[in-house]
């Protein structure tokens, strides 16, 4: 049998186990939004008087 030697790195183990504890780790947030729902929401913004709220949301989203 051919046994491969693997180097154990405690730092890599801990990084994979708890990435939030490392300052250079990033957390990605993902979400899904149905196109039909988005189209309906955007088309009814004006009737609900939420143009400014949506504008603020879009600005914050772009900054991310």
Secondary structure, DSSP 8 states (H G I E B T S, - for coil): ---------HHHHHHHH-GGGSTT----------HHHHHHHHHTTTTTT-HHHHHHHHHHHHH-
